[in-house]
Amino acid sequence: MSKDGIDLKDYIRDVPDWPKEGILFRDITPLLGNPKAFQTAVDAMAADYIGRGIQYVAATEARGFIFGAPIAAKLNAGFVPVRKKGKLPYKTESVTYDLEYGKNTVELHKDAVPAGAKVLMVDDLLATGGTIEAACKLIEKIGGKIEGVVFLIELAGLNGMSKLQKYKVKSIIRY
């Protein structure tokens, strides 16, 4: 329950067997479609970082962008997109990480944050933690300092938190 009396879980739709059989997908589009619920989620995700000198908010594509940009605006910080390989037009740094079946690569611009800049990492959902771990490594690789990592949703049974133990991590909703 939030200060506005909104239970954000009420705006998360369960979609069984998507994208494949046996997966229960947590769909955030009902939350995004409700202005009060969306604002409540953004406020909850940003709350611990107001007044803490966050200079940049970095978020992973694509759903992380949905929360990262308004959180950056709320914190009066810059926004850093962490993208899939080949999506950024300038000089990039990259990190490749393991998926359940294969590998993936994320990139950001080499000049996305200056050395020592305070960065808040944002994503919509923490599952196994591979993508956000790689994004954190990228920020650190170019000299940024991770001040925290925040998620709207954590799927606790998938143990993604284990990859983020060196950071201050917060999730608003846990399943």
ROSE-4610 file (N, C-alpha, C; in Angstrom, 1 decimal, always signed):
// ROSE-4610
residu = [M/M/M/S/S/S/K/K/K/D/D/D/G/G/G/I/I/I/D/D/D/L/L/L/K/K/K/D/D/D/Y/Y/Y/I/I/I/R/R/R/D/D/D/V/V/V/P/P/P/D/D/D/W/W/W/P/P/P/K/K/K/E/E/E/G/G/G/I/I/I/L/L/L/F/F/F/R/R/R/D/D/D/I/I/I/T/T/T/P/P/P/L/L/L/L/L/L/G/G/G/N/N/N/P/P/P/K/K/K/A/A/A/F/F/F/Q/Q/Q/T/T/T/A/A/A/V/V/V/D/D/D/A/A/A/M/M/M/A/A/A/A/A/A/D/D/D/Y/Y/Y/I/I/I/G/G/G/R/R/R/G/G/G/I/I/I/Q/Q/Q/Y/Y/Y/V/V/V/A/A/A/A/A/A/T/T/T/E/E/E/A/A/A/R/R/R/G/G/G/F/F/F/I/I/I/F/F/F/G/G/G/A/A/A/P/P/P/I/I/I/A/A/A/A/A/A/K/K/K/L/L/L/N/N/N/A/A/A/G/G/G/F/F/F/V/V/V/P/P/P/V/V/V/R/R/R/K/K/K/K/K/K/G/G/G/K/K/K/L/L/L/P/P/P/Y/Y/Y/K/K/K/T/T/T/E/E/E/S/S/S/V/V/V/T/T/T/Y/Y/Y/D/D/D/L/L/L/E/E/E/Y/Y/Y/G/G/G/K/K/K/N/N/N/T/T/T/V/V/V/E/E/E/L/L/L/H/H/H/K/K/K/D/D/D/A/A/A/V/V/V/P/P/P/A/A/A/G/G/G/A/A/A/K/K/K/V/V/V/L/L/L/M/M/M/V/V/V/D/D/D/D/D/D/L/L/L/L/L/L/A/A/A/T/T/T/G/G/G/G/G/G/T/T/T/I/I/I/E/E/E/A/A/A/A/A/A/C/C/C/K/K/K/L/L/L/I/I/I/E/E/E/K/K/K/I/I/I/G/G/G/G/G/G/K/K/K/I/I/I/E/E/E/G/G/G/V/V/V/V/V/V/F/F/F/L/L/L/I/I/I/E/E/E/L/L/L/A/A/A/G/G/G/L/L/L/N/N/N/G/G/G/M/M/M/S/S/S/K/K/K/L/L/L/Q/Q/Q/K/K/K/Y/Y/Y/K/K/K/V/V/V/K/K/K/S/S/S/I/I/I/I/I/I/R/R/R/Y/Y/Y]
num = [1/1/1/2/2/2/3/3/3/4/4/4/5/5/5/6/6/6/7/7/7/8/8/8/9/9/9/10/10/10/11/11/11/12/12/12/13/13/13/14/14/14/15/15/15/16/16/16/17/17/17/18/18/18/19/19/19/20/20/20/21/21/21/22/22/22/23/23/23/24/24/24/25/25/25/26/26/26/27/27/27/28/28/28/29/29/29/30/30/30/31/31/31/32/32/32/33/33/33/34/34/34/35/35/35/36/36/36/37/37/37/38/38/38/39/39/39/40/40/40/41/41/41/42/42/42/43/43/43/44/44/44/45/45/45/46/46/46/47/47/47/48/48/48/49/49/49/50/50/50/51/51/51/52/52/52/53/53/53/54/54/54/55/55/55/56/56/56/57/57/57/58/58/58/59/59/59/60/60/60/61/61/61/62/62/62/63/63/63/64/64/64/65/65/65/66/66/66/67/67/67/68/68/68/69/69/69/70/70/70/71/71/71/72/72/72/73/73/73/74/74/74/75/75/75/76/76/76/77/77/77/78/78/78/79/79/79/80/80/80/81/81/81/82/82/82/83/83/83/84/84/84/85/85/85/86/86/86/87/87/87/88/88/88/89/89/89/90/90/90/91/91/91/92/92/92/93/93/93/94/94/94/95/95/95/96/96/96/97/97/97/98/98/98/99/99/99/100/100/100/101/101/101/102/102/102/103/103/103/104/104/104/105/105/105/106/106/106/107/107/107/108/108/108/109/109/109/110/110/110/111/111/111/112/112/112/113/113/113/114/114/114/115/115/115/116/116/116/117/117/117/118/118/118/119/119/119/120/120/120/121/121/121/122/122/122/123/123/123/124/124/124/125/125/125/126/126/126/127/127/127/128/128/128/129/129/129/130/130/130/131/131/131/132/132/132/133/133/133/134/134/134/135/135/135/136/136/136/137/137/137/138/138/138/139/139/139/140/140/140/141/141/141/142/142/142/143/143/143/144/144/144/145/145/145/146/146/146/147/147/147/148/148/148/149/149/149/150/150/150/151/151/151/152/152/152/153/153/153/154/154/154/155/155/155/156/156/156/157/157/157/158/158/158/159/159/159/160/160/160/161/161/161/162/162/162/163/163/163/164/164/164/165/165/165/166/166/166/167/167/167/168/168/168/169/169/169/170/170/170/171/171/171/172/172/172/173/173/173/174/174/174/175/175/175]
x = [+0.8/+0.0/+0.9/+0.5/+1.3/+0.6/+1.3/+0.7/-0.6/-0.8/-2.0/-3.1/-2.8/-3.8/-3.9/-2.9/-2.8/-2.0/-2.5/-1.7/-1.3/+0.0/+0.5/+0.3/+0.3/+0.0/-1.3/-2.2/-3.6/-3.5/-2.4/-2.2/-1.2/-0.8/+0.1/-0.8/-0.8/-1.6/-0.8/-1.3/-0.6/-1.0/+0.0/-0.3/+0.4/-0.4/+0.2/+0.7/+1.7/+2.3/+2.7/+3.3/+3.8/+5.2/+6.2/+6.2/+6.2/+6.3/+6.3/+5.6/+5.2/+4.5/+5.3/+4.7/+5.3/+5.8/+5.7/+6.2/+4.9/+5.0/+3.9/+4.5/+4.0/+4.5/+3.8/+4.6/+4.0/+3.9/+2.8/+2.5/+2.2/+3.1/+3.0/+2.1/+1.6/+0.9/-0.3/-1.1/-2.2/-1.7/-0.6/+0.0/+0.4/+1.0/+1.4/+0.2/-0.9/-2.1/-2.9/-2.6/-3.3/-2.4/-2.7/-1.8/-1.4/-2.4/-2.1/-1.2/-1.4/-0.6/+0.8/+0.9/+2.2/+3.0/+2.4/+3.1/+3.5/+2.6/+2.9/+4.1/+4.2/+5.4/+6.7/+6.6/+7.8/+8.2/+7.3/+7.6/+8.2/+7.7/+8.2/+9.6/+9.9/+11.2/+12.2/+11.8/+12.7/+12.9/+12.0/+11.9/+13.2/+13.9/+15.2/+16.3/+16.2/+17.3/+17.1/+16.0/+15.8/+16.7/+17.5/+18.4/+19.7/+20.0/+21.2/+22.3/+22.1/+23.1/+23.2/+22.2/+22.2/+22.4/+23.4/+23.7/+23.2/+23.0/+22.5/+21.7/+20.7/+19.9/+20.1/+20.6/+20.8/+19.8/+19.2/+18.2/+18.4/+18.0/+18.1/+16.9/+17.1/+16.0/+15.2/+14.0/+13.2/+12.3/+11.8/+10.9/+11.5/+12.8/+13.5/+13.5/+13.5/+13.4/+12.2/+11.1/+9.8/+9.8/+10.6/+10.7/+11.9/+13.0/+14.3/+14.1/+13.5/+13.4/+12.6/+11.4/+10.7/+11.4/+12.1/+12.9/+14.0/+14.7/+15.8/+15.2/+14.1/+13.5/+13.1/+12.6/+12.2/+13.5/+14.6/+15.8/+16.7/+16.2/+17.0/+18.3/+18.3/+19.5/+19.5/+20.6/+20.6/+20.2/+19.8/+19.3/+20.3/+20.7/+21.7/+21.0/+20.8/+20.2/+21.3/+21.0/+21.8/+21.1/+21.7/+21.0/+21.6/+20.8/+21.3/+22.4/+23.3/+24.4/+23.9/+24.6/+24.3/+23.3/+22.7/+21.6/+22.1/+23.3/+23.8/+24.7/+24.6/+25.3/+26.7/+27.2/+28.5/+29.4/+30.6/+31.6/+31.0/+31.1/+30.5/+31.4/+31.0/+31.6/+30.6/+31.0/+30.0/+30.4/+29.4/+29.6/+28.8/+29.3/+28.6/+28.4/+27.2/+26.8/+26.0/+26.0/+25.3/+23.8/+23.1/+21.7/+21.5/+20.3/+20.0/+20.5/+20.2/+20.7/+21.3/+22.6/+23.3/+23.9/+24.2/+24.8/+24.0/+24.2/+23.7/+24.7/+24.6/+25.6/+24.8/+25.2/+24.6/+25.7/+25.3/+26.3/+25.8/+26.7/+26.4/+27.5/+27.2/+28.2/+29.4/+30.6/+31.8/+31.8/+31.1/+31.1/+29.8/+29.0/+27.7/+27.7/+28.7/+28.9/+30.3/+30.6/+32.0/+32.5/+33.8/+34.4/+33.9/+33.5/+33.1/+31.6/+30.9/+29.5/+28.6/+27.7/+26.8/+25.6/+25.4/+24.5/+23.5/+22.2/+21.2/+20.8/+20.8/+20.4/+18.9/+18.2/+16.7/+16.3/+15.5/+14.8/+13.4/+12.6/+11.2/+11.2/+12.0/+11.9/+13.3/+13.4/+14.6/+14.2/+14.8/+14.5/+15.8/+16.6/+17.9/+19.0/+18.9/+19.9/+21.0/+21.0/+22.1/+22.2/+21.1/+21.1/+21.5/+20.9/+21.3/+22.7/+23.2/+24.5/+25.5/+25.2/+26.0/+26.0/+24.8/+24.6/+25.4/+25.4/+26.2/+27.7/+28.2/+29.6/+29.9/+29.0/+29.3/+29.5/+28.6/+28.7/+30.1/+30.4/+31.7/+32.9/+32.7/+33.8/+34.2/+33.2/+33.5/+33.7/+33.7/+34.1/+33.0/+31.7/+30.6/+30.6/+29.9/+29.8/+28.3/+28.0/+26.6/+26.2/+25.2/+24.7/+23.5/+22.9/+21.8/+21.2/+20.4/+19.7/+18.3/+17.3/+15.9/+15.1/+14.2/+13.3/+11.8/+10.9/+9.5/+9.2/+9.6/+9.2/+10.4/+10.4/+11.4/+10.8/+11.2/+10.8/+11.8/+11.5/+12.5/+12.9/+12.1/+12.4/+13.5/+13.8/+14.8/+16.2/+16.3/+17.5/+18.4/+17.9/+18.7/+19.4/+18.9/+19.6/+21.0/+21.2/+22.6/+23.6/+23.3/+24.3/+24.5/+23.8/+23.8/+24.2/+24.8/+25.1/+26.0/+26.8/+27.7/+27.0/+25.8/+25.0/+23.9/+23.4/+22.2/+21.0/+20.2/+19.2/+17.8/+16.8/+15.5/+14.5/+13.5/+12.4/+11.1/+10.2/+8.9/+7.9/+7.9/+6.9/+7.7/+7.4/+8.1/+7.1/+7.4/+6.6/+7.5]
y = [-1.2/+0.0/+1.2/+2.2/+3.5/+4.5/+5.7/+6.8/+7.3/+7.0/+7.4/+6.3/+5.3/+4.2/+3.3/+3.3/+2.5/+1.3/+0.1/-1.1/-1.4/-1.2/-1.3/-2.7/-3.7/-5.1/-5.2/-4.3/-4.3/-3.9/-3.3/-2.9/-3.7/-4.8/-5.8/-7.0/-7.2/-8.3/-9.6/-10.7/-12.0/-12.6/-12.9/-13.5/-14.9/-16.0/-17.3/-17.7/-18.5/-19.2/-18.2/-17.0/-16.1/-15.6/-15.5/-15.8/-17.2/-18.1/-19.5/-20.3/-21.5/-22.3/-22.5/-22.3/-22.5/-21.2/-20.1/-18.8/-18.0/-17.4/-16.4/-15.0/-14.3/-13.0/-11.9/-11.0/-9.9/-8.7/-8.4/-7.4/-6.0/-5.0/-3.7/-2.7/-3.1/-2.1/-1.6/-2.4/-1.7/-0.6/-0.8/+0.2/+1.5/+1.2/+2.4/+3.1/+2.5/+3.1/+3.9/+3.8/+4.5/+5.6/+6.8/+7.9/+7.9/+7.7/+7.7/+6.5/+5.3/+4.2/+4.4/+4.9/+5.2/+6.2/+7.3/+8.3/+7.7/+6.9/+6.3/+5.4/+4.7/+3.8/+4.6/+5.6/+6.5/+7.1/+7.6/+8.3/+7.3/+6.1/+5.0/+4.6/+4.5/+4.1/+5.2/+6.5/+7.6/+8.0/+7.7/+8.2/+8.2/+7.1/+6.9/+7.8/+8.3/+9.0/+10.5/+11.0/+12.5/+13.1/+14.2/+14.9/+14.1/+13.1/+12.3/+12.6/+13.6/+14.0/+13.1/+12.3/+11.5/+12.4/+12.1/+12.9/+12.3/+11.0/+10.3/+9.1/+8.9/+7.6/+6.8/+5.6/+4.7/+3.6/+3.3/+2.3/+1.4/+0.2/-0.8/-0.7/-1.0/-1.0/-2.3/-2.3/-1.2/-0.7/-1.6/-1.2/-0.4/-0.6/+0.2/+1.7/+2.0/+3.4/+4.0/+3.3/+3.8/+4.4/+3.8/+4.3/+5.2/+4.9/+5.6/+7.1/+7.4/+8.8/+9.7/+9.3/+10.1/+10.2/+9.1/+9.2/+10.2/+10.2/+11.1/+12.6/+12.8/+14.1/+14.5/+13.6/+13.8/+14.1/+13.5/+13.7/+14.8/+15.5/+16.5/+16.0/+14.8/+14.1/+13.8/+13.6/+13.1/+11.7/+11.3/+10.0/+9.3/+8.1/+7.3/+6.0/+5.9/+4.6/+3.6/+2.4/+1.2/+0.4/+0.2/-0.4/-1.7/-2.4/-3.7/-3.3/-4.2/-4.0/-3.5/-2.4/-1.9/-0.8/-0.4/+0.6/+2.0/+2.2/+3.6/+4.1/+5.4/+6.0/+6.4/+6.5/+7.1/+6.0/+6.4/+5.4/+4.8/+3.4/+2.7/+1.8/+1.5/+0.4/-0.6/-1.9/-3.0/-4.0/-4.8/-5.9/-7.0/-8.2/-9.4/-10.3/-10.8/-11.6/-12.9/-13.9/-15.1/-15.1/-15.7/-15.9/-17.4/-17.8/-19.2/-20.0/-19.5/-20.2/-19.2/-19.0/-18.1/-16.9/-15.8/-14.6/-13.4/-12.3/-11.0/-9.9/-8.8/-7.7/-6.4/-5.6/-4.3/-3.2/-2.1/-1.0/+0.3/+1.2/+2.6/+3.5/+4.8/+5.7/+5.8/+5.8/+5.9/+7.2/+8.2/+9.5/+9.7/+8.7/+8.8/+9.4/+9.1/+9.8/+10.1/+11.2/+11.5/+10.6/+10.4/+9.7/+10.2/+9.3/+9.7/+10.1/+10.2/+10.6/+9.6/+10.1/+9.3/+8.8/+7.5/+6.9/+6.0/+6.2/+5.3/+4.4/+3.1/+2.1/+1.8/+1.8/+1.5/+0.5/-0.4/-1.3/-1.7/-2.1/-2.5/-3.7/-4.7/-6.0/-6.7/-7.3/-8.1/-9.6/-10.3/-11.7/-12.4/-12.8/-13.5/-12.6/-11.3/-10.3/-10.0/-10.8/-10.7/-9.4/-8.9/-7.6/-6.4/-6.3/-5.2/-5.3/-6.5/-6.7/-6.2/-6.5/-6.1/-4.6/-4.0/-2.5/-1.8/-2.4/-1.8/-1.9/-3.0/-3.2/-2.1/-1.8/-0.8/+0.6/+0.9/+2.3/+2.3/+1.3/+1.3/+1.3/+0.6/+0.6/+1.9/+2.8/+4.2/+5.2/+4.7/+5.5/+6.0/+5.6/+6.0/+5.3/+5.8/+5.2/+4.9/+3.6/+3.1/+3.5/+4.3/+4.7/+3.8/+3.1/+2.2/+1.6/+0.6/-0.1/-0.2/+0.2/+0.1/-0.5/-1.4/-2.1/-1.9/-1.9/-1.9/-3.2/-4.3/-5.7/-6.5/-7.4/-8.4/-9.8/-10.7/-12.1/-12.8/-12.8/-13.3/-14.7/-15.5/-17.0/-17.2/-16.2/-16.4/-15.9/-15.4/-15.2/-14.1/-13.2/-12.2/-11.3/-11.1/-10.3/-10.8/-12.1/-12.6/-12.0/-11.5/-10.9/-9.4/-8.9/-7.5/-7.2/-8.1/-8.0/-6.9/-6.4/-5.3/-3.9/-3.9/-2.6/-2.5/-1.3/-1.1/-1.3/-2.3/-2.6/-2.5/-2.0/-1.9/-2.3/-3.1/-3.4/-3.0/-2.4/-1.9/-3.0/-4.0/-5.1/-6.4/-7.3/-8.6/-9.7/-10.7/-11.9/-13.1]
z = [+0.0/+0.0/+0.0/-0.7/-0.8/+0.1/+0.2/+0.9/+0.3/-1.0/-1.7/-1.5/-0.8/-0.6/-1.8/-2.7/-3.9/-3.6/-3.9/-3.8/-5.3/-5.5/-6.9/-7.5/-6.6/-7.1/-7.8/-7.4/-8.1/-9.6/-10.0/-11.3/-12.1/-11.6/-12.3/-12.7/-14.0/-14.5/-14.7/-14.2/-14.4/-15.8/-16.6/-17.9/-17.9/-17.7/-17.7/-19.1/-19.1/-20.3/-21.3/-20.9/-21.9/-21.4/-22.2/-23.6/-24.0/-23.0/-23.4/-22.2/-22.5/-21.5/-20.2/-19.1/-17.8/-17.2/-17.9/-17.5/-17.1/-15.9/-15.4/-15.6/-16.6/-16.9/-16.1/-15.5/-14.7/-15.6/-16.1/-17.1/-16.4/-16.6/-16.0/-16.8/-17.9/-18.8/-18.1/-17.3/-16.5/-15.6/-14.9/-14.1/-14.9/-16.0/-16.9/-17.4/-17.6/-18.1/-17.1/-15.8/-14.8/-14.3/-14.5/-14.1/-12.6/-11.8/-10.3/-9.9/-10.5/-10.1/-10.7/-11.9/-12.5/-11.7/-11.3/-10.5/-9.2/-8.6/-7.3/-7.4/-8.5/-8.7/-8.9/-9.7/-9.9/-8.6/-7.8/-6.6/-5.6/-5.5/-4.6/-5.0/-6.3/-6.8/-6.5/-6.6/-6.4/-5.0/-4.1/-2.7/-2.0/-2.0/-1.2/-1.7/-2.9/-3.5/-3.7/-3.2/-3.3/-2.3/-2.8/-1.9/-1.7/-2.4/-2.2/-3.2/-4.1/-5.0/-6.2/-6.6/-7.8/-9.0/-9.8/-10.9/-12.2/-12.2/-13.4/-13.0/-13.8/-13.7/-14.9/-14.8/-15.9/-15.9/-17.0/-17.1/-18.4/-18.2/-19.3/-20.2/-21.5/-22.4/-22.3/-22.5/-22.9/-21.8/-21.0/-19.9/-18.9/-18.6/-17.7/-18.0/-19.3/-19.8/-19.3/-19.3/-18.9/-17.5/-16.6/-15.2/-15.0/-15.8/-15.6/-15.9/-17.0/-17.5/-16.5/-16.0/-15.0/-13.7/-13.3/-12.1/-12.2/-13.3/-13.6/-13.5/-14.1/-14.0/-12.6/-11.8/-10.4/-9.6/-9.9/-9.1/-9.7/-10.8/-11.4/-11.9/-12.5/-12.9/-14.4/-15.0/-16.4/-16.5/-17.7/-18.0/-19.0/-18.6/-19.4/-19.9/-21.2/-21.7/-21.9/-21.3/-21.5/-22.5/-23.7/-24.8/-25.3/-26.1/-26.7/-27.7/-28.0/-28.9/-30.3/-30.7/-32.1/-32.1/-31.0/-31.0/-30.7/-30.3/-30.0/-31.1/-31.4/-32.6/-32.4/-31.1/-30.8/-30.3/-29.9/-29.3/-28.1/-28.0/-26.9/-26.1/-24.9/-24.1/-24.0/-23.9/-23.9/-22.8/-22.4/-21.5/-22.1/-22.2/-22.6/-21.4/-21.3/-20.1/-20.6/-19.7/-20.0/-19.8/-20.7/-20.6/-20.3/-20.0/-19.8/-21.0/-22.2/-23.4/-24.3/-24.1/-25.0/-24.3/-25.0/-24.4/-24.9/-24.3/-24.7/-24.4/-25.1/-24.9/-24.7/-23.7/-23.5/-23.7/-24.1/-24.4/-23.8/-23.6/-23.4/-24.0/-24.2/-24.7/-23.7/-24.3/-23.4/-22.6/-23.0/-22.3/-21.6/-21.3/-20.7/-19.3/-18.5/-17.2/-16.9/-16.3/-15.9/-14.8/-14.7/-13.6/-12.2/-11.4/-10.0/-9.9/-11.0/-11.0/-10.2/-9.4/-8.7/-9.6/-9.7/-10.6/-9.9/-10.2/-9.7/-10.9/-10.7/-11.7/-11.5/-12.6/-12.6/-13.6/-13.2/-14.2/-13.6/-14.5/-14.1/-13.3/-13.6/-13.0/-12.8/-11.6/-11.3/-11.4/-12.3/-12.4/-12.0/-13.0/-12.7/-12.4/-12.8/-12.5/-13.5/-14.6/-15.5/-16.2/-16.7/-17.4/-16.5/-15.4/-14.5/-14.0/-13.7/-13.3/-14.4/-15.6/-16.7/-16.9/-16.7/-16.8/-15.7/-14.5/-13.4/-13.7/-14.3/-14.7/-15.7/-16.6/-17.6/-17.0/-16.1/-15.5/-14.7/-14.0/-13.3/-14.3/-15.4/-16.4/-16.9/-17.0/-17.5/-16.4/-15.1/-14.0/-13.1/-13.4/-12.6/-11.2/-10.2/-8.9/-8.7/-8.5/-8.3/-6.9/-6.8/-5.5/-5.0/-6.0/-5.6/-6.9/-6.7/-7.8/-7.3/-8.2/-7.8/-8.9/-8.4/-9.3/-8.9/-9.9/-9.5/-8.9/-9.6/-9.3/-9.1/-8.1/-7.9/-7.9/-8.7/-8.7/-7.8/-6.5/-5.5/-5.7/-6.2/-6.4/-7.4/-8.3/-9.3/-8.9/-7.6/-7.0/-7.7/-8.4/-9.0/-8.1/-6.9/-5.8/-5.5/-5.7/-5.4/-6.3/-7.5/-8.4/-8.0/-7.1/-6.8/-5.4/-4.7/-3.3/-2.9/-3.8/-3.5/-3.5/-4.0/-4.1/-3.1/-2.9/-2.1/-3.1/-2.9/-3.8/-3.2/-3.9/-3.4/-4.5/-4.1/-5.0/-4.3/-5.1/-4.5/-4.3/-5.3/-5.2/-5.3/-4.4/-4.5/-4.7/-5.5/-5.8/-5.5]
